């Protein structure tokens, strides 16, 4: 019985270590989103507003970043854009592209 307990606890420990490796810094969606915002803002010199999507790809991450392109008064008429940012496994920028431009107050067509 003690042998079974040792095996079970050893199995849990090894599974726990596997989970820890999966959650290494820089490997999760939160880190990917942060890296995407930083890299994009440095290239396009527009402030990022937030992240609207994060998706795992075969070789990294694809992050949709919303950016303020033209600030206007009132704020609801400001122009925003959504950029798709592709990152590799280490969080380095591979590619970016603007996929949408819209007024802040405009609703998506449903």
ZIKA-V597049 format. One record per run of one state. SS is the DSSP state (h for helix, s for strand, l for the rest). FROM is the first residue (numbers start at 1). LEN is the number of residues. If there is no record, write none. Layout:
ss=SS from=FROM len=LEN
ss=SS from=FROM len=LEN
This chain:
ss=l from=1 len=1
ss=h from=2 len=21
ss=l from=23 len=6
ss=h from=29 len=16
ss=l from=45 len=3
ss=s from=48 len=10
ss=l from=58 len=2
ss=s from=60 len=11
ss=l from=71 len=4
ss=h from=75 len=3
ss=l from=78 len=1
ss=s from=79 len=10
ss=l from=89 len=4
ss=s from=93 len=11
ss=l from=104 len=7
